[in-house]
Amino acid sequence: MERMPRVYGYVRVSTEEQTHNAQVDQLVAAGVDPQDIFEDKMTGTRMERPGLKRVIRQCWPGDTIVFTKVDRLGRSTVGAISTVEELVAAGINVKFLDLGMDTSTPVGKFILTVLAAFAQLERDFISERTKKGMAAARNRGGKKPGRGHTVLDNPKRLAVFH
């Protein structure tokens, strides 16, 4: 007997004081069974989310994970789109209610392609700015970007060894 594809939901709020109620209501209205909704209470900047991991482990190819908004998946567009691309590559469909995007449809796949292109453009811009900043730092006297050495770059600490 063939397994029927399932639809799961994922909700996230940033603080313990916030509730998932509005997001859960939206997912239920979209047809997600309340028992199939996974949740996290943590900031969107952390990608280490137990609820998200559990819902992904639950999924088989052909299943769908529904999110109320893109920012529930991740704060950065680049991070969220990368995660969506990984899920789609594994055969898991992704649906965002705020965008009306469903990767199981041709239009949804098109939107994902466009979003992925913008995310790649953003990554390229960040890389370009970083390289220019490092070159400018080198030109101003050879100082390497980043945190300095705790002893060698601190005269008081270095004096202890002389």
C-alpha positions as protocol buffer text, in pm:
chain_id: "A"
residue {
  index: 1
  type: MET
  ca { x: 0 y: 0 z: 0 }
}
residue {
  index: 2
  type: GLU
  ca { x: 133 y: 341 z: -100 }
}
residue {
  index: 3
  type: ARG
  ca { x: 185 y: 607 z: 168 }
}
residue {
  index: 4
  type: MET
  ca { x: -37 y: 914 z: 134 }
}
residue {
  index: 5
  type: PRO
  ca { x: 154 y: 1245 z: 141 }
}
residue {
  index: 6
  type: ARG
  ca { x: 109 y: 1435 z: 467 }
}
residue {
  index: 7
  type: VAL
  ca { x: 89 y: 1805 z: 544 }
}
residue {
  index: 8
  type: TYR
  ca { x: 273 y: 1941 z: 848 }
}
residue {
  index: 9
  type: GLY
  ca { x: 293 y: 2289 z: 991 }
}
residue {
  index: 10
  type: TYR
  ca { x: 570 y: 2480 z: 1165 }
}
residue {
  index: 11
  type: VAL
  ca { x: 533 y: 2784 z: 1388 }
}
residue {
  index: 12
  type: ARG
  ca { x: 792 y: 2992 z: 1570 }
}
residue {
  index: 13
  type: VAL
  ca { x: 782 y: 3284 z: 1809 }
}
residue {
  index: 14
  type: SER
  ca { x: 1088 y: 3468 z: 1934 }
}
residue {
  index: 15
  type: THR
  ca { x: 1021 y: 3489 z: 2309 }
}
residue {
  index: 16
  type: GLU
  ca { x: 857 y: 3286 z: 2584 }
}
residue {
  index: 17
  type: GLU
  ca { x: 604 y: 3568 z: 2637 }
}
residue {
  index: 18
  type: GLN
  ca { x: 467 y: 3535 z: 2283 }
}
residue {
  index: 19
  type: THR
  ca { x: 215 y: 3270 z: 2179 }
}
residue {
  index: 20
  type: HIS
  ca { x: 183 y: 3063 z: 1865 }
}
residue {
  index: 21
  type: ASN
  ca { x: -198 y: 3097 z: 1861 }
}
residue {
  index: 22
  type: ALA
  ca { x: -236 y: 3325 z: 1557 }
}
residue {
  index: 23
  type: GLN
  ca { x: 4 y: 3115 z: 1349 }
}
residue {
  index: 24
  type: VAL
  ca { x: -163 y: 2789 z: 1456 }
}
residue {
  index: 25
  type: ASP
  ca { x: -505 y: 2931 z: 1363 }
}
residue {
  index: 26
  type: GLN
  ca { x: -375 y: 3024 z: 1016 }
}
residue {
  index: 27
  type: LEU
  ca { x: -227 y: 2678 z: 962 }
}
residue {
  index: 28
  type: VAL
  ca { x: -546 y: 2504 z: 1075 }
}
residue {
  index: 29
  type: ALA
  ca { x: -750 y: 2728 z: 841 }
}
residue {
  index: 30
  type: ALA
  ca { x: -512 y: 2621 z: 561 }
}
residue {
  index: 31
  type: GLY
  ca { x: -591 y: 2255 z: 633 }
}
residue {
  index: 32
  type: VAL
  ca { x: -310 y: 2147 z: 866 }
}
residue {
  index: 33
  type: ASP
  ca { x: -416 y: 1908 z: 1144 }
}
residue {
  index: 34
  type: PRO
  ca { x: -333 y: 2070 z: 1483 }
}
residue {
  index: 35
  type: GLN
  ca { x: -157 y: 1745 z: 1585 }
}
residue {
  index: 36
  type: ASP
  ca { x: 82 y: 1788 z: 1291 }
}
residue {
  index: 37
  type: ILE
  ca { x: 201 y: 2136 z: 1389 }
}
residue {
  index: 38
  type: PHE
  ca { x: 553 y: 2164 z: 1530 }
}
residue {
  index: 39
  type: GLU
  ca { x: 674 y: 2467 z: 1723 }
}
residue {
  index: 40
  type: ASP
  ca { x: 974 y: 2651 z: 1858 }
}
residue {
  index: 41
  type: LYS
  ca { x: 1012 y: 2946 z: 2093 }
}
residue {
  index: 42
  type: MET
  ca { x: 1342 y: 3105 z: 2001 }
}
residue {
  index: 43
  type: THR
  ca { x: 1492 y: 3382 z: 1795 }
}
residue {
  index: 44
  type: GLY
  ca { x: 1491 y: 3347 z: 1418 }
}
residue {
  index: 45
  type: THR
  ca { x: 1864 y: 3416 z: 1398 }
}
residue {
  index: 46
  type: ARG
  ca { x: 1938 y: 3069 z: 1541 }
}
residue {
  index: 47
  type: MET
  ca { x: 1906 y: 2790 z: 1288 }
}
residue {
  index: 48
  type: GLU
  ca { x: 1941 y: 2524 z: 1561 }
}
residue {
  index: 49
  type: ARG
  ca { x: 1569 y: 2470 z: 1618 }
}
residue {
  index: 50
  type: PRO
  ca { x: 1445 y: 2142 z: 1769 }
}
residue {
  index: 51
  type: GLY
  ca { x: 1086 y: 2180 z: 1643 }
}
residue {
  index: 52
  type: LEU
  ca { x: 1200 y: 2245 z: 1288 }
}
residue {
  index: 53
  type: LYS
  ca { x: 1435 y: 1948 z: 1303 }
}
residue {
  index: 54
  type: ARG
  ca { x: 1152 y: 1724 z: 1429 }
}
residue {
  index: 55
  type: VAL
  ca { x: 913 y: 1823 z: 1150 }
}
residue {
  index: 56
  type: ILE
  ca { x: 1182 y: 1772 z: 885 }
}
residue {
  index: 57
  type: ARG
  ca { x: 1269 y: 1426 z: 1027 }
}
residue {
  index: 58
  type: GLN
  ca { x: 898 y: 1340 z: 1015 }
}
residue {
  index: 59
  type: CYS
  ca { x: 872 y: 1416 z: 643 }
}
residue {
  index: 60
  type: TRP
  ca { x: 895 y: 1178 z: 351 }
}
residue {
  index: 61
  type: PRO
  ca { x: 928 y: 1280 z: -14 }
}
residue {
  index: 62
  type: GLY
  ca { x: 592 y: 1417 z: -128 }
}
residue {
  index: 63
  type: ASP
  ca { x: 503 y: 1559 z: 214 }
}
residue {
  index: 64
  type: THR
  ca { x: 452 y: 1934 z: 263 }
}
residue {
  index: 65
  type: ILE
  ca { x: 560 y: 2170 z: 542 }
}
residue {
  index: 66
  type: VAL
  ca { x: 345 y: 2483 z: 572 }
}
residue {
  index: 67
  type: PHE
  ca { x: 474 y: 2809 z: 721 }
}
residue {
  index: 68
  type: THR
  ca { x: 263 y: 3118 z: 785 }
}
residue {
  index: 69
  type: LYS
  ca { x: 544 y: 3350 z: 674 }
}
residue {
  index: 70
  type: VAL
  ca { x: 894 y: 3321 z: 531 }
}
residue {
  index: 71
  type: ASP
  ca { x: 1044 y: 3485 z: 841 }
}
residue {
  index: 72
  type: ARG
  ca { x: 919 y: 3193 z: 1055 }
}
residue {
  index: 73
  type: LEU
  ca { x: 1175 y: 2976 z: 876 }
}
residue {
  index: 74
  type: GLY
  ca { x: 1465 y: 3219 z: 919 }
}
residue {
  index: 75
  type: ARG
  ca { x: 1545 y: 3584 z: 974 }
}
residue {
  index: 76
  type: SER
  ca { x: 1772 y: 3610 z: 673 }
}
residue {
  index: 77
  type: THR
  ca { x: 1637 y: 3560 z: 326 }
}
residue {
  index: 78
  type: VAL
  ca { x: 1954 y: 3374 z: 229 }
}
residue {
  index: 79
  type: GLY
  ca { x: 1918 y: 3127 z: 518 }
}
residue {
  index: 80
  type: ALA
  ca { x: 1548 y: 3068 z: 459 }
}
residue {
  index: 81
  type: ILE
  ca { x: 1586 y: 3015 z: 85 }
}
residue {
  index: 82
  type: SER
  ca { x: 1882 y: 2779 z: 137 }
}
residue {
  index: 83
  type: THR
  ca { x: 1670 y: 2570 z: 373 }
}
residue {
  index: 84
  type: VAL
  ca { x: 1379 y: 2566 z: 126 }
}
residue {
  index: 85
  type: GLU
  ca { x: 1614 y: 2457 z: -154 }
}
residue {
  index: 86
  type: GLU
  ca { x: 1745 y: 2170 z: 62 }
}
residue {
  index: 87
  type: LEU
  ca { x: 1391 y: 2057 z: 149 }
}
residue {
  index: 88
  type: VAL
  ca { x: 1275 y: 2071 z: -213 }
}
residue {
  index: 89
  type: ALA
  ca { x: 1586 y: 1877 z: -323 }
}
residue {
  index: 90
  type: ALA
  ca { x: 1485 y: 1608 z: -69 }
}
residue {
  index: 91
  type: GLY
  ca { x: 1137 y: 1592 z: -226 }
}
residue {
  index: 92
  type: ILE
  ca { x: 962 y: 1785 z: 52 }
}
residue {
  index: 93
  type: ASN
  ca { x: 724 y: 2058 z: -64 }
}
residue {
  index: 94
  type: VAL
  ca { x: 720 y: 2393 z: 113 }
}
residue {
  index: 95
  type: LYS
  ca { x: 425 y: 2629 z: 134 }
}
residue {
  index: 96
  type: PHE
  ca { x: 428 y: 2989 z: 260 }
}
residue {
  index: 97
  type: LEU
  ca { x: 84 y: 3127 z: 334 }
}
residue {
  index: 98
  type: ASP
  ca { x: 194 y: 3494 z: 325 }
}
residue {
  index: 99
  type: LEU
  ca { x: 336 y: 3459 z: -28 }
}
residue {
  index: 100
  type: GLY
  ca { x: 79 y: 3214 z: -158 }
}
residue {
  index: 101
  type: MET
  ca { x: 380 y: 3007 z: -261 }
}
residue {
  index: 102
  type: ASP
  ca { x: 367 y: 2628 z: -285 }
}
residue {
  index: 103
  type: THR
  ca { x: 673 y: 2452 z: -427 }
}
residue {
  index: 104
  type: SER
  ca { x: 457 y: 2163 z: -548 }
}
residue {
  index: 105
  type: THR
  ca { x: 311 y: 2391 z: -818 }
}
residue {
  index: 106
  type: PRO
  ca { x: 483 y: 2528 z: -1130 }
}
residue {
  index: 107
  type: VAL
  ca { x: 432 y: 2888 z: -1014 }
}
residue {
  index: 108
  type: GLY
  ca { x: 570 y: 2802 z: -670 }
}
residue {
  index: 109
  type: LYS
  ca { x: 879 y: 2647 z: -828 }
}
residue {
  index: 110
  type: PHE
  ca { x: 922 y: 2959 z: -1040 }
}
residue {
  index: 111
  type: ILE
  ca { x: 894 y: 3187 z: -735 }
}
residue {
  index: 112
  type: LEU
  ca { x: 1151 y: 2971 z: -552 }
}
residue {
  index: 113
  type: THR
  ca { x: 1387 y: 3001 z: -850 }
}
residue {
  index: 114
  type: VAL
  ca { x: 1353 y: 3380 z: -850 }
}
residue {
  index: 115
  type: LEU
  ca { x: 1399 y: 3402 z: -471 }
}
residue {
  index: 116
  type: ALA
  ca { x: 1703 y: 3174 z: -493 }
}
residue {
  index: 117
  type: ALA
  ca { x: 1851 y: 3400 z: -762 }
}
residue {
  index: 118
  type: PHE
  ca { x: 1803 y: 3704 z: -536 }
}
residue {
  index: 119
  type: ALA
  ca { x: 1954 y: 3516 z: -241 }
}
residue {
  index: 120
  type: GLN
  ca { x: 2257 y: 3424 z: -455 }
}
residue {
  index: 121
  type: LEU
  ca { x: 2288 y: 3786 z: -566 }
}
residue {
  index: 122
  type: GLU
  ca { x: 2284 y: 3892 z: -198 }
}
residue {
  index: 123
  type: ARG
  ca { x: 2556 y: 3635 z: -116 }
}
residue {
  index: 124
  type: ASP
  ca { x: 2766 y: 3764 z: -406 }
}
residue {
  index: 125
  type: PHE
  ca { x: 2726 y: 4126 z: -291 }
}
residue {
  index: 126
  type: ILE
  ca { x: 2829 y: 4031 z: 64 }
}
residue {
  index: 127
  type: SER
  ca { x: 3135 y: 3847 z: -68 }
}
residue {
  index: 128
  type: GLU
  ca { x: 3228 y: 4141 z: -290 }
}
residue {
  index: 129
  type: ARG
  ca { x: 3196 y: 4391 z: -2 }
}
residue {
  index: 130
  type: THR
  ca { x: 3403 y: 4166 z: 225 }
}
residue {
  index: 131
  type: LYS
  ca { x: 3683 y: 4135 z: -33 }
}
residue {
  index: 132
  type: LYS
  ca { x: 3684 y: 4513 z: -91 }
}
residue {
  index: 133
  type: GLY
  ca { x: 3693 y: 4577 z: 284 }
}
residue {
  index: 134
  type: MET
  ca { x: 3985 y: 4338 z: 332 }
}
residue {
  index: 135
  type: ALA
  ca { x: 4177 y: 4500 z: 43 }
}
residue {
  index: 136
  type: ALA
  ca { x: 4112 y: 4847 z: 187 }
}
residue {
  index: 137
  type: ALA
  ca { x: 4239 y: 4733 z: 527 }
}
residue {
  index: 138
  type: ARG
  ca { x: 4556 y: 4591 z: 370 }
}
residue {
  index: 139
  type: ASN
  ca { x: 4612 y: 4917 z: 179 }
}
residue {
  index: 140
  type: ARG
  ca { x: 4580 y: 5122 z: 500 }
}
residue {
  index: 141
  type: GLY
  ca { x: 4875 y: 4955 z: 665 }
}
residue {
  index: 142
  type: GLY
  ca { x: 4847 y: 4584 z: 642 }
}
residue {
  index: 143
  type: LYS
  ca { x: 4614 y: 4533 z: 937 }
}
residue {
  index: 144
  type: LYS
  ca { x: 4431 y: 4205 z: 903 }
}
residue {
  index: 145
  type: PRO
  ca { x: 4054 y: 4212 z: 955 }
}
residue {
  index: 146
  type: GLY
  ca { x: 3916 y: 4039 z: 1260 }
}
residue {
  index: 147
  type: ARG
  ca { x: 4016 y: 4010 z: 1619 }
}
residue {
  index: 148
  type: GLY
  ca { x: 4380 y: 4065 z: 1701 }
}
residue {
  index: 149
  type: HIS
  ca { x: 4611 y: 3828 z: 1887 }
}
residue {
  index: 150
  type: THR
  ca { x: 4546 y: 3847 z: 2261 }
}
residue {
  index: 151
  type: VAL
  ca { x: 4916 y: 3878 z: 2351 }
}
residue {
  index: 152
  type: LEU
  ca { x: 5106 y: 3998 z: 2045 }
}
residue {
  index: 153
  type: ASP
  ca { x: 4862 y: 4282 z: 1968 }
}
residue {
  index: 154
  type: ASN
  ca { x: 4840 y: 4401 z: 2331 }
}
residue {
  index: 155
  type: PRO
  ca { x: 5151 y: 4591 z: 2451 }
}
residue {
  index: 156
  type: LYS
  ca { x: 5074 y: 4544 z: 2822 }
}
residue {
  index: 157
  type: ARG
  ca { x: 5036 y: 4168 z: 2788 }
}
residue {
  index: 158
  type: LEU
  ca { x: 5338 y: 4145 z: 2559 }
}
residue {
  index: 159
  type: ALA
  ca { x: 5552 y: 4332 z: 2815 }
}
residue {
  index: 160
  type: VAL
  ca { x: 5497 y: 4048 z: 3063 }
}
residue {
  index: 161
  type: PHE
  ca { x: 5696 y: 3818 z: 2832 }
}
residue {
  index: 162
  type: HIS
  ca { x: 5995 y: 4052 z: 2788 }
}
